[in-house]
Amino acid sequence: MVAGSIAVRSRLDRNREDEADPVRVVCAIELGQVCDTLRRTSAQVTVEPANVTADRLGRSTAGAPEVDGWLVPAPWPQIVDGRRGRSGQPPLFPDISAPLARSPLALVLSRALVDRLSPRCGPVVGWKCLGDAAALAPPQAKPGHADPSTDAFGILLVGQAAAAYFGRAGDLSNFDLDDPGFDRWFRALERAAPSPPSGATRLNEMLGTNFATYDAVGTIEAEALPVLNAAATSDRVTLLYPSPMATADVVLAGAGGTTARRVRDVAGGDAVRRALAAAGWRVEGVTRTDDLQLPATSGLPSPGFLDAIRSRAEEVRR
């Protein structure tokens, strides 16, 4: 009885604290309806693209952090703290959670493209092959992916593509971006197809235009599966998980301090995890597992390399 009354009083005290001084959480707009779930909590929620948050916080010189927590795909918090470190500013996110949810990076390719490129590339048509085909005259492939300069997942996809070109991920450095062969290949990949109309995803554009704009699209499984399951042309595409396998991992980055516990309870709790699962993310203990073995880590190059290739992609696309 006493223990029960203490627990009830503790919850009441916490609710009053949340109402009087709500935690400030930024949710990456790329997480879609998950942010809507977060809005229904006691947090003061800002929803915006990950790159907008990163650019603001990366150059902020404020003495106190502007946010208490950031729900976003990794490694955006590490990118922010890396930028701050290079400019002599202290880090903002000492408390970064283990992944709340994961989604493998994927390629959706038209079967016609696979048939056309298989003699050159082998049975698995990955990023290296797509860039090589896009560099031919005339181009033999029209690959696309989210813009790395404006989309939280685009930076991960070009990181995976670069790792495929070099055949490794862990030790890639900014010096590798200056490799002449890679530079030619990357320019061809990034300039292979125009951006879709405003509001359209590359995957929907590929399927909706009968492969006229794109014949291969890099995305994440959580986006691809619902679209393909509903598409009339799904029998004309193939979904694969290119090598090296990599994942988008949603994390909660906290600023620490007195709000750390409340941030974890609100933005990293069961409601958010269930919302991620409902959105197609793989959530341990919530979603069903299958035979696809995910890497122990994201399988991507370092945050510093991803930030650098994001800038390179922005230059190439101008």
C-alpha positions as CSV (number, residue, x, y, z in Angstrom):
1,M,0.0,0.0,0.0
2,V,2.8,2.4,1.0
3,A,4.8,1.6,-2.1
4,G,1.8,2.0,-4.3
5,S,1.0,5.5,-2.9
6,I,4.6,6.5,-3.4
7,A,4.5,5.4,-7.0
8,V,1.3,7.3,-7.7
9,R,2.7,10.4,-6.0
10,S,5.8,10.1,-8.1
11,R,3.8,10.0,-11.3
12,L,1.8,13.0,-10.2
13,D,4.9,15.0,-9.4
14,R,6.4,14.1,-12.8
15,N,3.2,15.1,-14.6
16,R,3.2,18.5,-12.9
17,E,6.9,18.9,-13.7
18,D,6.3,18.1,-17.4
19,E,3.4,20.5,-17.6
20,A,5.3,23.3,-15.8
21,D,8.6,22.8,-17.6
22,P,8.2,20.6,-20.7
23,V,11.3,19.1,-22.2
24,R,12.2,20.5,-25.6
25,V,12.5,17.9,-28.3
26,V,13.3,18.2,-32.0
27,C,12.0,15.4,-34.2
28,A,13.4,14.9,-37.6
29,I,10.6,15.5,-40.2
30,E,12.0,12.5,-42.1
31,L,10.5,10.2,-39.4
32,G,7.0,11.2,-40.6
33,Q,4.1,10.2,-38.4
34,V,6.4,9.2,-35.5
35,C,6.7,13.0,-34.9
36,D,3.0,13.2,-34.7
37,T,3.1,10.6,-31.9
38,L,5.7,12.7,-30.1
39,R,3.5,15.8,-30.4
40,R,0.9,14.0,-28.3
41,T,3.2,13.7,-25.4
42,S,4.0,16.3,-22.8
43,A,7.1,17.5,-24.7
44,Q,7.5,20.8,-26.5
45,V,8.1,19.5,-30.0
46,T,9.7,21.1,-33.0
47,V,9.5,19.1,-36.3
48,E,12.0,20.1,-39.0
49,P,14.4,18.4,-41.4
50,A,17.5,16.9,-39.8
51,N,19.9,19.1,-41.9
52,V,18.1,22.3,-40.7
53,T,18.6,21.3,-37.1
54,A,22.2,20.3,-37.7
55,D,23.1,23.5,-39.5
56,R,21.6,25.6,-36.7
57,L,23.0,23.7,-33.8
58,G,26.4,23.1,-35.5
59,R,27.1,26.8,-35.6
60,S,25.3,27.9,-32.4
61,T,27.5,29.6,-29.8
62,A,24.8,29.8,-27.1
63,G,26.0,29.0,-23.6
64,A,23.1,26.5,-23.0
65,P,21.7,24.0,-25.5
66,E,18.7,25.0,-27.5
67,V,17.1,21.5,-27.2
68,D,16.9,18.8,-24.5
69,G,16.6,16.0,-27.0
70,W,16.8,15.2,-30.7
71,L,15.0,12.2,-32.3
72,V,16.8,11.6,-35.5
73,P,18.6,9.0,-37.6
74,A,22.3,8.6,-36.6
75,P,24.9,9.9,-37.1
76,W,23.4,13.4,-37.3
77,P,24.1,14.2,-33.6
78,Q,27.7,13.1,-34.0
79,I,27.9,15.3,-37.1
80,V,26.7,18.3,-35.1
81,D,29.2,17.7,-32.3
82,G,32.0,17.1,-34.9
83,R,31.3,20.5,-36.5
84,R,31.2,22.2,-33.1
85,G,34.5,20.6,-32.1
86,R,36.2,21.8,-35.3
87,S,35.1,25.4,-34.5
88,G,36.1,25.2,-30.8
89,Q,32.6,24.8,-29.4
90,P,31.6,22.2,-26.8
91,P,29.5,19.2,-27.8
92,L,25.8,19.4,-27.3
93,F,24.9,15.7,-27.1
94,P,26.8,13.7,-24.5
95,D,23.9,11.2,-24.2
96,I,23.1,9.3,-27.4
97,S,20.9,6.3,-27.0
98,A,21.4,2.9,-28.6
99,P,19.2,2.6,-31.7
100,L,15.5,2.8,-30.9
101,A,14.7,1.4,-34.3
102,R,16.6,0.2,-37.4
103,S,15.9,0.0,-41.1
104,P,18.3,-1.5,-43.7
105,L,19.2,0.6,-46.7
106,A,17.8,-0.8,-49.9
107,L,17.8,-0.5,-53.6
108,V,14.7,-0.8,-55.7
109,L,15.6,-1.6,-59.3
110,S,13.6,-2.2,-62.4
111,R,13.9,-5.8,-63.6
112,A,14.7,-4.6,-67.1
113,L,17.7,-2.7,-65.7
114,V,18.9,-5.7,-63.8
115,D,18.7,-7.8,-66.9
116,R,20.5,-5.2,-68.9
117,L,23.4,-4.7,-66.4
118,S,23.8,-8.3,-65.1
119,P,26.1,-9.3,-68.0
120,R,28.4,-6.4,-67.0
121,C,28.0,-6.4,-63.2
122,G,27.0,-10.0,-62.3
123,P,23.7,-11.1,-60.7
124,V,23.7,-8.5,-58.0
125,V,23.5,-4.9,-59.3
126,G,24.7,-2.6,-56.6
127,W,25.9,1.0,-56.2
128,K,29.3,0.5,-57.8
129,C,27.7,-1.0,-60.9
130,L,25.0,1.7,-61.1
131,G,27.6,4.5,-60.9
132,D,29.7,2.8,-63.6
133,A,26.6,2.4,-65.8
134,A,25.6,6.1,-65.3
135,A,29.1,7.2,-66.3
136,L,28.8,5.6,-69.7
137,A,28.0,7.6,-72.9
138,P,25.2,7.4,-73.3
139,P,24.3,6.6,-69.7
140,Q,23.0,3.0,-69.1
141,A,21.3,3.6,-65.8
142,K,19.2,6.3,-64.1
143,P,19.8,5.9,-60.4
144,G,18.3,8.2,-57.8
145,H,18.2,8.7,-54.1
146,A,17.2,11.4,-51.6
147,D,19.3,14.6,-51.7
148,P,22.0,14.2,-49.1
149,S,22.1,18.0,-48.5
150,T,18.4,18.2,-47.5
151,D,17.3,14.7,-46.4
152,A,18.3,12.7,-43.3
153,F,18.6,9.5,-45.3
154,G,20.3,10.8,-48.4
155,I,23.5,11.2,-46.5
156,L,23.4,7.6,-45.5
157,L,22.8,6.4,-49.0
158,V,25.7,8.2,-50.5
159,G,27.9,6.9,-47.7
160,Q,26.9,3.4,-48.6
161,A,27.4,4.1,-52.2
162,A,31.0,5.4,-51.5
163,A,31.7,2.3,-49.4
164,A,30.6,0.1,-52.3
165,Y,32.9,2.0,-54.7
166,F,36.0,1.6,-52.4
167,G,35.0,-1.8,-51.1
168,R,35.3,-0.7,-47.5
169,A,33.5,1.6,-45.0
170,G,35.3,1.8,-41.7
171,D,38.5,3.6,-42.7
172,L,37.3,5.9,-45.4
173,S,38.6,9.5,-44.9
174,N,38.1,12.8,-46.6
175,F,41.2,12.2,-48.6
176,D,39.3,9.4,-50.5
177,L,36.9,11.9,-51.8
178,D,39.8,13.4,-53.9
179,D,40.5,10.1,-55.7
180,P,40.1,11.0,-59.4
181,G,38.3,7.8,-60.3
182,F,35.9,8.2,-57.4
183,D,35.2,11.8,-58.3
184,R,34.2,10.9,-61.9
185,W,32.1,8.0,-60.7
186,F,30.4,10.1,-58.0
187,R,29.6,12.9,-60.3
188,A,28.0,10.5,-62.8
189,L,25.9,9.0,-60.0
190,E,24.7,12.3,-58.6
191,R,23.9,13.8,-62.0
192,A,22.3,10.7,-63.5
193,A,18.7,11.9,-63.0
194,P,16.9,15.1,-62.1
195,S,15.2,15.8,-58.8
196,P,11.5,14.8,-58.8
197,P,8.7,17.4,-58.6
198,S,8.3,19.0,-55.2
199,G,6.6,16.6,-52.7
200,A,7.3,13.4,-54.7
201,T,9.7,10.7,-53.5
202,R,12.1,9.2,-55.9
203,L,10.5,5.8,-55.4
204,N,7.0,7.0,-56.1
205,E,8.3,9.0,-59.1
206,M,10.0,5.9,-60.5
207,L,6.9,3.7,-60.2
208,G,4.4,6.5,-61.2
209,T,6.3,7.4,-64.4
210,N,6.8,3.8,-65.5
211,F,10.6,4.1,-65.0
212,A,10.9,7.1,-67.3
213,T,12.8,9.2,-64.7
214,Y,14.5,6.6,-62.6
215,D,15.1,2.9,-63.1
216,A,16.9,2.4,-59.7
217,V,16.2,4.2,-56.4
218,G,18.1,4.0,-53.1
219,T,15.9,4.2,-50.1
220,I,15.3,2.6,-46.7
221,E,13.3,-0.6,-46.2
222,A,10.7,1.2,-44.0
223,E,9.8,3.4,-47.0
224,A,10.2,0.8,-49.7
225,L,8.1,-2.1,-48.4
226,P,4.7,-0.2,-48.0
227,V,5.1,1.5,-51.4
228,L,6.0,-1.7,-53.2
229,N,3.2,-3.7,-51.5
230,A,0.7,-1.1,-52.8
231,A,2.2,-0.6,-56.3
232,A,0.6,-2.1,-59.4
233,T,4.1,-2.3,-60.9
234,S,5.7,-4.1,-58.0
235,D,6.2,-7.3,-60.2
236,R,8.5,-5.3,-62.4
237,V,11.0,-4.3,-59.7
238,T,13.4,-6.1,-57.4
239,L,14.3,-5.1,-53.9
240,L,17.8,-5.8,-52.7
241,Y,20.0,-4.9,-49.8
242,P,23.3,-3.8,-51.4
243,S,26.7,-4.6,-50.0
244,P,28.1,-3.5,-47.7
245,M,24.9,-3.9,-45.8
246,A,24.1,-0.7,-43.9
247,T,21.2,0.5,-41.7
248,A,19.5,3.7,-40.8
249,D,19.3,3.8,-37.0
250,V,17.0,6.1,-35.1
251,V,18.5,7.4,-31.9
252,L,17.6,9.9,-29.2
253,A,20.4,12.3,-28.6
254,G,20.1,14.1,-25.2
255,A,21.8,17.2,-24.0
256,G,22.1,15.6,-20.5
257,G,21.6,17.6,-17.3
258,T,18.5,17.6,-15.2
259,T,16.2,16.8,-18.0
260,A,17.9,13.7,-19.2
261,R,15.6,11.2,-17.5
262,R,12.4,13.0,-18.7
263,V,13.7,13.2,-22.2
264,R,14.3,9.4,-22.3
265,D,10.9,8.7,-20.8
266,V,9.0,11.0,-23.2
267,A,10.9,10.7,-26.5
268,G,12.4,7.3,-26.1
269,G,9.6,5.5,-24.5
270,D,7.1,2.8,-25.5
271,A,4.8,5.2,-27.5
272,V,7.6,6.3,-29.8
273,R,8.9,2.8,-30.2
274,R,5.5,1.5,-31.2
275,A,5.1,4.4,-33.6
276,L,8.4,3.5,-35.2
277,A,7.3,-0.1,-35.5
278,A,4.0,1.0,-37.1
279,A,6.0,3.0,-39.6
280,G,7.9,0.0,-40.8
281,W,11.0,0.2,-38.7
282,R,12.5,-2.8,-37.0
283,V,12.1,-2.3,-33.3
284,E,13.6,-4.9,-30.9
285,G,10.9,-6.6,-28.9
286,V,8.1,-5.1,-30.9
287,T,8.5,-6.1,-34.6
288,R,8.8,-9.6,-35.8
289,T,12.4,-10.7,-36.8
290,D,13.2,-12.5,-40.0
291,D,16.2,-14.1,-41.6
292,L,17.8,-10.8,-42.7
293,Q,20.8,-10.4,-40.4
294,L,21.5,-6.8,-39.8
295,P,25.1,-5.6,-39.0
296,A,26.0,-5.1,-35.4
297,T,26.6,-1.4,-36.2
298,S,25.2,0.8,-39.0
299,G,27.9,-0.4,-41.4
300,L,28.4,3.1,-42.6
301,P,31.5,5.3,-42.9
302,S,32.4,7.7,-40.1
303,P,30.2,10.7,-39.3
304,G,33.0,13.0,-40.5
305,F,33.2,11.3,-43.8
306,L,29.4,11.4,-44.2
307,D,29.4,15.1,-43.5
308,A,32.2,15.6,-46.1
309,I,30.5,13.6,-48.8
310,R,27.2,15.5,-48.1
311,S,29.0,18.7,-48.9
312,R,30.6,17.1,-52.0
313,A,27.2,16.0,-53.2
314,E,25.8,19.5,-52.7
315,E,28.6,20.9,-54.9
316,V,28.2,18.3,-57.6
317,R,24.4,18.8,-57.8
318,R,24.6,22.6,-58.3
